[in-house]
Each structure stands twice: as structure tokens, then as C-alpha cells.
Amino acid sequence: MATTVTRYVNTASTAGGDGTTNATSGATRAYAGLQAAITAQASARPNLVSNDELLYVLCEGTAADTAPVIITGFTTDSTRYVWIAGNSTAAGRHLGVWSASHYRVQVNAASAKAIVDDEEWTRIEGIQAYNSNAGSEGVLKVFGLAGTVTYEGLILRGGDIASPVIFQDQGTASMTVRNCVVYGGSDGIASSGATTLLENVTIAGNSARGVVRNAGTLICRNCYAGGSGSGADYASTGTYTNCRSEDGSQSTTVVDYSVSAGAYFVNITAGSEDFHLGASSALIGAGTDLSGTFTTDIDNQTRSVPWDIGADEFVAAISFDKMRSKLRGHLRGVRQ
């Protein structure tokens, strides 16, 4: 088993530390930004395979990480790769809704992306990313050459009406997106890799299309797409299992978006979106059980059968409400 090498990013820190602790002072203090951590570690351990190492980078900080991130410079494989995650601290992993109190890569970069993943097998989870520039090239761009890259529990927010929030460039890599919220760009997700697997993803409020496949195989399970502007919520053929959309594209069941504030989602107002499910959401109990692969939602809460659709698993203040919604979803499935 590969040795896990843990390094820390804390936006309250300053340049000059080696990232071996989460402290914000001293020689072992955290890196002040994710790009600084990637650059330093690519120099120190460029071949994770020969070193038999998995690089685990934990991020936190209430101040925004404002430098665009390019993940590159490593030799990796399926067990020795770069894993970036929100730390399990108050200023680390988000709580399922965009927050200025948790770690985020927040850039204002023209003709650029917030994060570029140019490494095979990369895993990113539990962080937020936003590119607010109207002339940007989106939030996350994937240049994987082979293997599978995995993005889980992310909040990805676009600020450009001309670029996809997630853009998977052509190549042989496969991409898995799971328990993520993707909103505010032109297309939500545009993929061109070998296989794109979307599981319990909420793709909402994008100015053009929700999901589009330019090449390769597209598989969607328990996903919701709605609030798309000029194009379809699901604009490409693929394999869709228990997915929902606002426009009924790809023969999915229609679930409204435009009037869903306070009902289907907590808030869909631009700039203050909260895609946690509301108590009246038709997405509750409408999904399929994927617990053979994963068991939690974007908040790291355990999902229960029948699963909800989208990134969030609804948890009612009174458990009876949850049970009743789940039972209704189960009965709908039995009738089908």
C-alpha cells in the first residue's frame, strides 16, 4: 500500500512554510495557497509511482485562495496520485452551500480556469471553486491522459455565460463527478473523454445547456438538471438512470426549477443559491440505491433508501416527514 504524504494549505498562512503542519507560523507552517502546494510537491516528489506515495493535500481558510490552480508535474497511477480535499475543520470542507467561511478557490481570471487538472487519477473533494470573470474559461478543466479522475462533493460556480463550468477536454481519460453542485456557467458540464459518469449531481441555473457530451460515453445516475437557458437540460444521448430535468429532455421525468424556491430547493436566487432539497421536493425518494459505490451526500450525511436525486440527501427536522417522503418514492418505484 502506498505511503500517504499529507500536506496542508491554509489561507491564513504565509509563504515559506513546508506544509507539513496546519500551523500558520513557523518553518512547518501550511502553504498559503493550493498552487504553492502543488508546485512545491511536484518539485519535491515528481514521481509518486516510484516513491510509492499518495499525496494528500488538505485545504482550509476563510480567506479566498485567489491564485488559479494547475495540477501538473507528477507521475501517477491508480493508487499513487494527487488527492485534494477540504479539511475537517471549521474553515475547511463546506456545508453544501457556497460559503465565504470555508475554503474556496475563488479567482477573477480572464481567459483562464479556476482549476486545471492535467494529471491522471487526480481526486478532488469537499472544496468550492468559482471564477467570477465574465471573460473566463470556466471553473474546472480536465486534461487527463488516461485513467479516471474523480470529483466528489464539490461546489463549482461559474461566472461566465460563454464557458462550461466543467469542461473535460478530448483524451482517453474517464471522469467521475459525484455529489457535486454545478451552476452559473454556460453549459454546466461539457465532456469529451472516454467515459463521463455523473452520479447524484445537481446541474442548475446555467445559461445554455445543463449536460452535453461532445465525444465518448455519458452515464448519468440520480442527477438533476434544470434552469438551463438557451439549450436542453440534457443535451446529449447517454444512459440515464432515475434522472430528472425541468424540460423533460432525454425522456426524464419533469421536475420544475423556475418556481422551486422554498420547495424543490432552498433557494435558486442568483448569487445566493442553496441547492439543498426543500421539504416538498419531488426529488426526495426518487433515486436509485448506489450504496455499492458510495453512501453519503454533499454534506457527508449518510443516504437512506430510497435515495434522493441530486447532490443533497434531504433530512427533515421531523424524521416522520422524511419517512413519509421516502415511502412515497418507494411506492412510485413499485408501481413503475
C-alpha positions as CSV (number, residue, x, y, z in Angstrom):
1,M,0.0,0.0,0.0
2,A,1.3,3.4,-0.9
3,T,2.5,5.7,1.8
4,T,0.2,8.8,2.3
5,V,2.1,12.0,2.4
6,T,-0.1,14.7,3.9
7,R,0.5,18.4,3.3
8,Y,-1.7,21.4,4.4
9,V,-3.0,24.5,2.8
10,N,-4.3,27.3,5.0
11,T,-5.1,30.7,3.5
12,A,-4.3,32.3,6.9
13,S,-0.7,31.2,6.5
14,T,2.1,33.0,4.6
15,A,4.7,31.8,2.0
16,G,7.7,30.0,3.2
17,G,6.4,27.0,5.1
18,D,6.9,23.4,4.1
19,G,3.2,22.5,4.5
20,T,3.9,19.6,6.9
21,T,1.6,21.1,9.6
22,N,-1.6,23.2,9.7
23,A,0.1,25.9,11.7
24,T,0.2,29.4,10.3
25,S,3.6,30.3,11.6
26,G,7.0,28.6,11.8
27,A,9.0,26.7,9.3
28,T,6.5,23.8,9.1
29,R,3.5,26.1,8.5
30,A,0.9,25.4,5.9
31,Y,1.2,26.6,2.3
32,A,-0.7,29.8,1.8
33,G,-2.4,28.5,-1.3
34,L,-3.1,25.3,-3.2
35,Q,-1.0,26.3,-6.3
36,A,2.0,26.8,-4.0
37,A,1.5,23.4,-2.5
38,I,1.2,21.7,-6.0
39,T,4.3,23.5,-7.3
40,A,6.4,22.6,-4.2
41,Q,5.4,19.0,-4.1
42,A,5.8,18.5,-7.8
43,S,9.4,19.6,-7.3
44,A,10.0,17.5,-4.2
45,R,8.3,14.3,-5.3
46,P,7.5,14.4,-9.1
47,N,7.3,10.6,-9.4
48,L,4.7,9.4,-6.9
49,V,4.8,5.9,-8.5
50,S,8.5,5.3,-8.0
51,N,8.2,6.8,-4.5
52,D,5.2,4.7,-3.7
53,E,3.4,7.7,-2.4
54,L,-0.1,9.2,-2.4
55,L,-0.1,13.0,-2.0
56,Y,-3.0,14.1,0.2
57,V,-3.5,17.9,0.4
58,L,-5.9,19.2,3.0
59,C,-7.2,22.8,2.5
60,E,-8.8,25.3,4.8
61,G,-9.1,29.1,5.4
62,T,-11.8,31.7,5.5
63,A,-9.9,34.0,3.1
64,A,-10.3,33.1,-0.6
65,D,-7.4,31.2,-2.4
66,T,-7.2,33.6,-5.3
67,A,-4.5,32.0,-7.5
68,P,-5.6,29.8,-10.4
69,V,-4.5,26.2,-9.8
70,I,-2.8,23.9,-12.3
71,I,-2.4,20.3,-11.2
72,T,0.6,19.1,-13.1
73,G,4.2,17.8,-12.7
74,F,3.6,14.3,-11.3
75,T,3.9,10.7,-12.4
76,T,0.8,8.9,-11.1
77,D,-1.2,5.7,-11.2
78,S,-4.5,4.4,-9.8
79,T,-3.1,4.1,-6.2
80,R,-0.4,6.8,-6.2
81,Y,-1.9,10.1,-7.2
82,V,-2.8,13.6,-6.0
83,W,-5.8,13.9,-3.6
84,I,-7.0,17.3,-2.7
85,A,-9.7,17.7,0.0
86,G,-11.4,20.2,2.3
87,N,-10.0,19.7,5.8
88,S,-12.4,18.6,8.5
89,T,-12.1,21.9,10.3
90,A,-14.4,24.9,10.8
91,A,-12.8,26.7,7.8
92,G,-12.2,23.5,5.8
93,R,-14.9,21.5,4.0
94,H,-18.0,23.4,3.0
95,L,-21.5,22.6,4.4
96,G,-23.2,22.0,1.0
97,V,-23.8,25.6,0.1
98,W,-21.4,28.3,-1.2
99,S,-19.8,29.9,1.8
100,A,-17.2,32.7,2.4
101,S,-16.4,31.0,5.7
102,H,-14.9,27.8,4.2
103,Y,-12.0,27.1,1.9
104,R,-12.5,28.1,-1.8
105,V,-10.5,28.7,-4.9
106,Q,-12.1,32.0,-5.9
107,V,-10.4,33.7,-8.9
108,N,-11.2,36.6,-11.2
109,A,-9.2,35.3,-14.2
110,A,-9.8,36.3,-17.8
111,S,-9.1,33.6,-20.4
112,A,-8.3,31.1,-17.7
113,K,-9.8,28.5,-15.4
114,A,-10.0,28.4,-11.6
115,I,-8.6,24.8,-11.6
116,V,-6.9,22.9,-14.4
117,D,-6.4,19.2,-13.8
118,D,-3.6,18.0,-16.0
119,E,-2.8,14.8,-14.1
120,E,-4.1,11.3,-14.4
121,W,-6.0,9.7,-11.4
122,T,-6.5,13.0,-9.6
123,R,-9.1,13.1,-6.8
124,I,-10.7,16.4,-5.5
125,E,-13.4,16.5,-2.9
126,G,-15.2,18.8,-0.5
127,I,-14.0,22.2,-1.8
128,Q,-15.5,25.2,-3.5
129,A,-14.3,26.9,-6.7
130,Y,-15.5,30.0,-8.5
131,N,-14.3,32.1,-11.5
132,S,-16.1,35.4,-11.4
133,N,-14.6,36.8,-14.5
134,A,-17.1,37.3,-17.4
135,G,-14.3,36.5,-19.9
136,S,-13.1,33.4,-18.1
137,E,-12.8,29.9,-19.4
138,G,-14.9,28.3,-16.7
139,V,-14.1,26.7,-13.4
140,L,-12.7,23.2,-13.8
141,K,-10.9,22.0,-17.0
142,V,-9.7,18.4,-17.3
143,F,-6.8,17.4,-19.5
144,G,-6.4,13.8,-18.2
145,L,-4.4,11.5,-20.5
146,A,-5.6,8.1,-19.1
147,G,-7.1,6.6,-16.0
148,T,-10.0,8.1,-14.1
149,V,-10.2,11.5,-12.4
150,T,-12.8,11.8,-9.6
151,Y,-14.5,14.9,-8.3
152,E,-16.8,14.5,-5.3
153,G,-18.7,16.8,-3.0
154,L,-17.6,20.0,-4.9
155,I,-19.5,23.3,-5.3
156,L,-18.5,24.7,-8.7
157,R,-19.8,28.1,-9.6
158,G,-19.3,29.7,-12.9
159,G,-19.3,33.4,-13.6
160,D,-19.1,33.3,-17.4
161,I,-22.1,32.8,-19.7
162,A,-19.8,31.6,-22.5
163,S,-17.8,28.8,-20.8
164,P,-18.8,25.5,-19.3
165,V,-18.4,25.1,-15.5
166,I,-16.7,21.7,-16.0
167,F,-15.0,21.1,-19.4
168,Q,-13.5,17.7,-20.0
169,D,-11.1,18.1,-23.0
170,Q,-10.6,15.3,-25.5
171,G,-8.5,12.4,-24.4
172,T,-8.6,8.9,-23.2
173,A,-9.3,9.8,-19.6
174,S,-12.6,8.9,-17.9
175,M,-14.2,11.4,-15.4
176,T,-16.5,10.7,-12.4
177,V,-18.4,13.5,-10.9
178,R,-20.3,12.7,-7.8
179,N,-22.4,14.6,-5.2
180,C,-21.5,17.9,-6.8
181,V,-23.4,21.1,-7.4
182,V,-22.5,22.7,-10.8
183,Y,-24.1,26.1,-11.6
184,G,-23.8,29.5,-13.1
185,G,-21.9,28.9,-16.3
186,S,-22.9,28.5,-20.0
187,D,-23.0,24.7,-20.1
188,G,-22.9,23.0,-16.7
189,I,-20.8,20.0,-17.8
190,A,-19.3,19.5,-21.3
191,S,-17.5,16.3,-21.7
192,S,-15.2,14.8,-24.4
193,G,-13.4,12.0,-22.6
194,A,-13.7,8.3,-23.0
195,T,-16.4,7.9,-20.3
196,T,-18.2,10.6,-18.2
197,L,-20.0,9.2,-15.1
198,L,-22.3,11.6,-13.3
199,E,-23.8,10.3,-10.0
200,N,-26.1,12.4,-7.8
201,V,-25.1,15.7,-9.4
202,T,-27.2,18.9,-9.4
203,I,-26.6,20.9,-12.5
204,A,-28.7,24.1,-12.3
205,G,-29.1,27.7,-13.5
206,N,-26.7,27.6,-16.4
207,S,-27.3,30.0,-19.3
208,A,-27.1,27.5,-22.1
209,R,-27.3,23.7,-21.5
210,G,-27.1,21.5,-18.5
211,V,-25.1,18.5,-19.7
212,V,-23.6,18.0,-23.1
213,R,-21.5,15.1,-24.5
214,N,-19.1,16.0,-27.3
215,A,-17.5,12.6,-27.5
216,G,-17.2,9.4,-25.6
217,T,-19.8,7.7,-23.4
218,L,-22.1,9.5,-21.0
219,I,-23.7,7.8,-18.0
220,C,-26.0,9.7,-15.6
221,R,-27.5,8.3,-12.4
222,N,-29.7,10.1,-9.9
223,C,-28.9,13.5,-11.5
224,Y,-31.0,16.7,-11.7
225,A,-30.6,19.3,-14.4
226,G,-32.8,22.4,-14.6
227,G,-32.9,26.1,-15.1
228,S,-31.0,25.9,-18.4
229,G,-31.2,29.0,-20.6
230,S,-30.9,28.5,-24.4
231,G,-30.5,24.8,-24.6
232,A,-31.7,21.5,-23.2
233,D,-31.0,20.3,-19.6
234,Y,-29.6,17.1,-21.0
235,A,-28.5,18.0,-24.5
236,S,-26.9,14.6,-25.5
237,T,-27.9,11.0,-25.6
238,G,-26.5,8.7,-23.0
239,T,-27.6,6.2,-20.3
240,Y,-29.9,7.9,-17.8
241,T,-31.0,6.1,-14.7
242,N,-33.5,7.8,-12.3
243,C,-32.6,11.3,-13.6
244,R,-34.8,14.4,-13.6
245,S,-34.9,17.6,-15.6
246,E,-37.0,20.7,-15.9
247,D,-37.6,20.3,-19.6
248,G,-38.1,16.6,-19.8
249,S,-35.0,16.1,-22.1
250,Q,-33.8,12.6,-22.6
251,S,-37.2,11.3,-21.6
252,T,-36.5,12.1,-17.9
253,T,-39.4,12.9,-15.6
254,V,-40.1,16.6,-15.4
255,V,-39.3,18.3,-12.1
256,D,-39.7,22.1,-12.1
257,Y,-37.0,24.6,-11.4
258,S,-38.2,28.1,-12.1
259,V,-40.7,28.1,-9.2
260,S,-38.9,25.9,-6.9
261,A,-37.5,28.4,-4.3
262,G,-38.5,27.2,-0.9
263,A,-40.0,24.0,-2.3
264,Y,-37.8,21.9,-4.6
265,F,-34.6,23.7,-3.5
266,V,-34.0,26.0,-0.6
267,N,-33.0,29.0,-2.8
268,I,-32.5,29.5,-6.5
269,T,-32.0,33.3,-6.4
270,A,-28.9,34.1,-8.5
271,G,-26.0,34.9,-6.2
272,S,-27.5,33.2,-3.1
273,E,-28.2,29.7,-4.4
274,D,-28.8,26.9,-1.9
275,F,-29.4,23.6,-3.6
276,H,-30.3,21.6,-0.6
277,L,-33.6,20.0,-1.1
278,G,-36.8,21.6,0.2
279,A,-39.4,19.5,2.1
280,S,-41.8,19.5,-0.9
281,S,-39.2,18.4,-3.5
282,A,-40.2,15.7,-6.0
283,L,-36.5,14.7,-5.9
284,I,-36.9,13.1,-2.5
285,G,-37.0,9.3,-2.6
286,A,-36.9,9.2,-6.4
287,G,-33.4,7.9,-6.8
288,T,-31.8,4.6,-7.1
289,D,-29.5,3.0,-4.4
290,L,-25.9,3.4,-5.3
291,S,-24.5,2.3,-1.9
292,G,-22.4,-0.3,-3.6
293,T,-20.2,2.6,-4.7
294,F,-20.8,5.4,-2.2
295,T,-23.1,6.1,0.8
296,T,-23.1,9.8,1.6
297,D,-24.2,13.1,0.1
298,I,-22.5,16.5,-0.5
299,D,-22.8,17.2,3.3
300,N,-21.2,13.9,4.1
301,Q,-24.5,12.8,5.5
302,T,-25.5,9.1,5.1
303,R,-28.1,8.5,2.4
304,S,-31.1,6.3,3.1
305,V,-33.1,4.1,0.8
306,P,-34.8,5.1,-1.4
307,W,-32.2,7.6,-2.3
308,D,-32.9,11.2,-3.2
309,I,-31.9,12.7,-6.6
310,G,-29.2,15.3,-6.8
311,A,-26.2,16.2,-4.5
312,D,-28.2,16.6,-1.3
313,E,-30.0,13.9,0.7
314,F,-32.9,15.6,2.4
315,V,-33.0,15.3,6.2
316,A,-36.3,16.6,7.7
317,A,-36.5,18.3,11.1
318,I,-39.1,15.6,12.0
319,S,-38.0,12.2,10.9
320,F,-41.6,11.2,10.1
321,D,-41.7,13.6,7.2
322,K,-38.6,12.0,5.7
323,M,-40.0,8.5,6.2
324,R,-43.3,9.5,4.5
325,S,-41.5,11.1,1.5
326,K,-39.3,8.0,1.2
327,L,-42.3,5.7,1.4
328,R,-44.0,7.6,-1.4
329,G,-40.9,7.4,-3.5
330,H,-40.7,3.6,-2.9
331,L,-44.3,3.2,-3.8
332,R,-43.8,5.1,-7.0
333,G,-41.0,2.8,-7.9
334,V,-43.1,-0.3,-7.2
335,R,-45.9,1.0,-9.4
336,Q,-43.4,1.6,-12.2
